[in-house]
Amino acid sequence: MIKQYSVGIGGTGSALPEKEITNLDLEKMVDTTDEWIRTRTGIGSRRVADENTATSDLSTEAARKALADADLNPEDVDLIIVATVTPDMAFPSTACIVQKNIGATKAAAFDLEAACSGFIYGMTIAEQFIKNGVYKNALVIGAETLSKILNWEDRNTCVLFGDGAGAVVLQRTEEGMGILSSYLGADGASGDVLTQPAGGSRIPASEFSLENKLHYVQMDGSEVFKFAVRVMGRAAKEALSRAGYDLEDIDFLIPHQANIRIIEGSAKRLKLPMDKVYVNLDKYGNMSAASVPVALDEAVRNGKIKKNDLVVLVAFGGGLTWGSTLLKWSK
């Protein structure tokens, strides 16, 4: 029988562009107001990468910080997974570029795309390799430069998103600690409510796609909101149930940072006070796959999460997709 190992987070890191665009800045760009954005989303500002900064650059910085936090060298890394919908290019993968940048010469590397749920999908995949003894150390990165695929004339989308990257090192940990359960799901039949239509094989980049702005994010906000309200609490409960825990056992919740009303609604369903929920949405907006790992890194560094805490990570995103992970914090 193959020995199975417990898998935990040994280090965290994050990276954010310096440039900040506030709601007041957006008032000068599109027909919106600071009050309108804050009231409906909870967002006050977001970070935006400059023209010379790609997703791999933010990923690399976050990865280096996570490795330093885990006290590992790049040569110790066996696997790199980058979750993103804004890769540097179709190929090579952003993960391969990160591998080159940090000098992780022994690591396998690939990207995955599950939109805002991507980081949790990536963690769940990497966990299996370590759990089964194939690898010892994995870097999982959620990173986005969504500002590069936004229509800055569309007030329904440009006010919501921001750029950033977060990373974790997954490695073996003591038995009964680390990742206790995970839950992934998808509803492809509803995928058309959040899309980037052009740029792939269905609608290749062309003069037509550019003229019709099909290479930008398109979203049916009300449908995405209704989906998120339904799925966030349910996904978190499923992760708890799979590990044999109840709502009252949760010590801390790290939710996807999309909308404060969704976060508050999820906390209410989980019977959690907001002081047990990490929120940085007001500073960074929705960073898609980067939202959860950046929030996790900040929560850890701010002393919100302590050893033996039961922590739930939960996200939803385009696809439509969702995912949740329950951890017994082992660091």
Secondary structure by P-SEA (a helix, b strand, c coil): cbbbbbbbbcccccccccccccaaaaaacccccaaaaaacccccbbbbbcccccaaaaaaaaaaaaaaaaccccccccbbbbbccccccccccaaaaaaaaaccccccccccccccaaaaaaaaaaaaaaaaccccbbbbbbbbcccccccccccccccccccbbbbbbbbbccccccccccccccccccccccccccccccccccaaaaaacccccccaaaaaaaaaaacaaaaaaaaaaaaccccccccccccccccaaaaaaaaaaacccccccccccccccccccaaaaaaaaaaaaacccccccbbbbbbcccccccbbbbbcccc
